[in-house]
């Protein structure tokens, strides 16, 4: 199969593309699941009494899928995905650094992006957005495609745009669960080779972090670990995008899944997984996931077509300069980190 041979017509009219992959620890049987404050590991019981475990949440998988298209840790895109639009921001002022819509929470909604008056007006014009008027979702989708197609895959809640009505939900969702689970109790100790009692302390740091500190930990073993992916094709279809743009988003989403399964499964220090077998499509069953290399070829062709049709910004990387300052202590507020769309 070559990139040109990938046939996405089999997905025409399919509302959901459902994919599963069996996973296993790369060594041994134990693994460490995700944990939540005041909750710990998310163990639950199904109606038939089977104990299961959430290994990785949808929010975390969304972040990890986004990372698959980054050049290193970002903020730029992979060289292989050159031509796909995104917004690059140079931060100047009390802090000099850079960021982009590929790594910012809620992407284009980042205050470092949407606070830029020129960009904000351009986005409003492209999306035909105006206060007090009905939203044209096809135009909104076209605007996201124009500036950052990844936003259509991972969602964007535009709370910082005027009255906050624009909310594009996530099209590609994933999570990892384990079944037939058993707790594995263990522990250890943080050693202080200088003074186990903790009485010797730095003059300017008197927190109780000195000395030997024993601790316990709970890991898990499982009869089966499964990664699930749900690709909402009906959502993408509803945007009414150009066929080449529509297929580009599907291919890009499949590429992210394949790349994540190949090299993104070291979820934590004590949770290093590998794929056990091949990913499988559970709906529609006749569809076969193309290999990562073939998807890249297809994406390259689709990007070139979308560029010729002027569906993307030109140049594809929109450059923004944002002045920044350091907040005063009284201005600091606690904000959530949940990236749910």
C-alpha positions in Angstrom: 0.0 0.0 0.0 1.2 3.5 -0.8 0.0 6.8 0.4 -2.0 7.2 -2.8 -3.6 3.8 -2.3 -5.1 4.6 1.1 -8.9 4.4 0.6 -10.9 6.5 3.0 -14.0 5.9 1.0 -14.7 2.9 3.3 -15.3 5.4 6.0 -17.9 7.4 4.1 -21.1 7.6 6.1 -19.5 5.9 9.1 -20.4 7.9 12.3 -17.7 6.5 14.5 -14.3 4.8 13.8 -13.6 2.6 16.8 -10.1 1.3 17.4 -8.6 -0.9 20.1 -5.1 -2.1 21.0 -4.0 -4.6 23.5 -1.1 -3.4 25.7 1.2 -5.1 28.2 4.1 -4.0 30.5 7.3 -3.9 28.6 8.9 -5.8 31.5 7.3 -7.9 34.3 3.7 -7.7 35.2 3.3 -4.5 37.3 2.3 -1.0 36.2 1.4 2.3 37.8 -2.0 3.8 36.7 -2.9 7.4 36.6 -3.9 8.9 40.0 -6.1 11.7 41.1 -5.9 14.0 44.1 -8.0 12.8 47.1 -8.8 9.7 45.1 -5.8 7.8 44.0 -6.1 5.1 41.4 -9.5 5.0 39.6 -10.7 1.5 40.4 -14.3 0.7 39.6 -16.7 -2.3 39.3 -18.8 -3.1 36.3 -22.5 -4.2 36.8 -21.4 -7.9 36.5 -18.9 -7.5 39.3 -15.7 -7.3 37.3 -13.1 -5.0 38.8 -11.5 -2.6 36.3 -9.0 0.2 36.4 -8.6 3.5 34.5 -4.9 3.4 33.4 -5.0 6.7 31.5 -7.7 9.3 31.2 -9.2 10.8 28.1 -7.7 14.2 29.0 -4.2 12.7 29.3 -4.5 10.7 26.1 -5.6 13.9 24.3 -2.4 15.6 25.4 -0.3 12.7 24.4 -1.9 12.5 21.0 -1.2 16.2 20.5 2.5 15.6 21.4 2.9 13.1 18.6 2.9 15.9 16.0 5.5 18.1 17.8 9.1 18.5 16.9 10.6 17.4 20.1 8.6 19.0 22.9 7.4 21.8 20.6 6.3 24.5 20.1 6.9 23.7 16.4 5.4 20.9 14.3 7.2 17.8 13.1 9.2 18.4 9.9 7.3 15.5 8.3 4.1 17.5 8.8 5.4 20.7 7.3 2.6 22.8 5.7 -0.1 22.1 8.3 -1.0 25.5 9.7 -0.5 26.5 13.3 0.1 29.8 15.2 3.5 30.5 16.6 3.8 33.1 19.4 6.9 35.1 20.4 6.5 36.3 24.0 8.3 39.5 24.8 8.6 41.6 27.9 9.3 40.5 31.4 9.6 36.9 30.0 11.2 36.2 26.6 10.1 32.8 25.2 7.9 31.2 22.6 4.8 29.0 22.4 2.3 27.9 19.8 -1.3 26.8 19.3 0.0 23.2 19.2 1.0 23.2 22.9 -1.3 25.8 24.4 -4.4 24.6 26.4 -7.5 25.0 24.2 -5.1 26.0 21.4 -6.3 29.2 19.7 -8.2 30.2 22.8 -4.9 30.8 24.6 -4.7 34.4 25.9 -1.3 34.6 24.3 -3.0 34.2 21.0 -6.6 35.5 21.1 -5.5 38.7 22.9 -3.7 39.8 19.8 -6.1 42.3 18.2 -5.1 41.7 14.6 -5.4 37.9 14.9 -8.7 38.1 16.8 -10.3 40.3 14.1 -9.0 38.0 11.4 -10.4 35.0 13.1 -13.8 36.7 13.6 -13.9 37.7 10.0 -12.9 34.2 8.7 -15.5 32.5 11.0 -18.2 35.2 10.4 -18.5 35.5 14.2 -20.3 38.4 15.7 -22.0 39.1 19.1 -25.7 38.6 19.0 -25.8 36.7 15.8 -26.2 32.9 15.2 -23.0 30.9 14.8 -22.2 29.6 11.4 -20.4 26.3 12.4 -19.2 25.6 8.9 -17.5 28.9 8.7 -16.1 28.4 12.2 -14.7 25.0 11.2 -13.2 26.6 8.1 -11.5 29.2 10.3 -10.0 26.6 12.6 -8.9 24.6 9.5 -7.3 27.8 8.1 -5.2 28.6 11.2 -4.8 25.3 13.1 -6.5 22.1 11.8 -5.4 20.2 15.0 -8.0 22.2 16.9 -10.7 20.3 15.0 -9.2 17.0 16.2 -8.6 18.0 19.8 -11.2 20.6 20.4 -11.1 24.3 21.4 -13.3 26.1 24.0 -13.1 29.7 22.9 -13.9 31.2 26.3 -11.6 34.1 25.7 -13.4 35.1 22.5 -16.1 37.7 23.2 -19.1 35.9 24.8 -17.5 32.4 24.8 -20.1 30.8 22.5 -17.6 29.1 20.2 -16.8 25.6 21.5 -15.5 22.9 19.2 -15.6 19.5 20.9 -12.9 16.9 20.6 -13.2 14.6 17.5 -10.5 12.1 18.5 -10.8 10.6 22.0 -8.9 7.9 23.7 -8.4 6.2 27.1 -6.7 3.1 28.5 -8.4 0.6 30.9 -7.3 -2.6 32.6 -9.4 -5.6 33.6 -9.0 -8.5 36.0 -6.9 -6.3 38.2 -5.0 -7.1 41.4 -3.2 -4.6 43.7 0.5 -5.0 44.1 1.6 -3.4 47.4 5.3 -2.4 47.8 7.2 0.5 49.3 10.6 2.1 49.8 12.5 4.8 51.6 14.0 8.1 50.7 17.4 8.0 52.2 19.4 10.9 53.6 23.0 9.7 53.7 24.2 12.7 55.6 21.7 12.6 58.6 18.9 10.0 58.8 17.3 11.9 61.7 16.7 15.0 59.6 18.0 17.3 62.3 20.7 18.9 60.0 18.9 21.4 57.8 19.7 24.2 55.4 19.5 27.5 57.2 17.1 29.0 54.6 15.0 25.9 54.0 13.2 24.5 57.1 10.5 22.4 55.6 10.1 18.9 56.8 11.8 17.1 53.9 15.0 15.9 55.6 16.0 12.6 57.0 15.0 9.1 56.0 11.3 9.0 54.8 9.7 5.5 54.3 6.7 5.3 52.0 4.3 2.8 50.6 3.1 2.4 47.0 0.4 0.4 45.2 0.9 -0.8 41.7 -1.3 -3.2 39.7 -1.2 -6.3 37.6 -4.0 -7.0 35.1 -5.3 -9.9 33.0 -5.7 -7.4 30.1 -4.9 -3.8 29.3 -6.7 -2.1 26.4 -6.3 1.2 24.7 -9.5 2.6 23.1 -9.8 5.3 20.5 -13.1 6.8 19.3 -12.9 9.0 16.1 -16.1 11.0 15.7 -16.4 11.1 11.9 -19.9 12.3 12.0 -18.7 15.5 13.8 -16.1 16.1 11.1 -18.7 15.4 8.3 -21.0 18.0 9.9 -18.4 20.7 9.4 -18.9 20.5 5.6 -15.2 20.8 4.8 -13.6 20.3 1.4 -13.1 16.5 0.8 -9.4 16.9 0.8 -9.4 18.7 4.1 -11.9 16.2 5.6 -9.7 13.3 4.6 -6.5 15.1 5.8 -8.0 15.3 9.3 -8.9 11.6 9.3 -5.4 10.6 8.1 -3.8 13.0 10.7 -5.8 11.5 13.5 -4.9 7.9 12.4 -1.2 9.0 12.2 -1.4 10.3 15.8 -2.9 7.0 17.0 -0.2 5.0 15.2 2.6 7.2 16.4 1.3 7.2 20.0 1.1 3.4 20.1 4.6 3.1 18.6 6.5 5.5 20.8 4.3 7.2 23.4 3.4 4.4 25.8 5.9 5.2 28.6 3.2 6.9 30.6 5.0 7.2 33.9 8.3 5.9 35.5 6.6 2.7 36.6 4.1 2.5 33.6 6.0 1.5 30.5 3.8 -0.4 28.0 4.0 -1.8 24.5 1.4 -2.9 22.0 0.6 -6.7 22.3 -0.3 -7.6 18.7 -1.7 -5.1 16.2 -4.3 -2.4 16.7 -7.7 -3.5 15.4 -10.8 -1.7 14.1 -14.0 -2.8 15.8 -16.2 -0.5 13.7 -16.4 -0.6 10.8 -14.6 -4.0 10.9 -13.7 -4.0 7.2 -11.5 -0.9 7.6 -7.7 -1.5 8.0 -5.6 1.1 9.7 -2.8 2.2 7.3 0.8 2.1 8.5 2.3 5.3 9.9 4.7 5.7 6.9 1.8 5.4 4.4 -0.3 7.9 6.4 2.6 10.4 6.2 2.6 10.1 2.4 -1.1 10.6 2.2 -0.9 13.6 4.6 1.8 15.2 2.4 -0.4 14.9 -0.7 -3.5 16.2 1.1 -1.6 19.2 2.6 -0.4 20.1 -0.9 -4.0 19.9 -2.2 -5.4 22.0 0.6 -2.7 24.6 0.1 -3.4 24.8 -3.6 -7.1 25.4 -2.8 -6.1 28.2 -0.4 -7.8 26.4 2.5 -4.8 27.1 4.7 -3.2 30.4 5.9 -0.4 31.5 3.7 2.3 31.2 5.1 1.0 28.2 7.1 2.7 29.4 10.3 0.9 32.5 11.6 3.4 34.6 13.5 2.2 36.6 16.6 4.2 38.8 19.0 2.6 39.1 22.5 3.8 41.4 25.2 3.8 39.7 28.6 4.3 40.7 32.3 4.6 38.9 35.6 1.4 38.9 37.6 1.5 40.3 41.1 0.8 38.0 44.0 -2.7 39.5 44.5 -3.5 38.8 40.8 -2.7 35.1 40.8 -5.6 32.8 40.6 -5.9 29.0 40.7 -7.0 27.7 37.3 -8.0 24.2 36.3 -5.7 22.0 34.2 -8.5 19.8 32.8 -8.2 19.9 29.0 -11.7 18.5 28.4 -13.7 19.7 25.4 
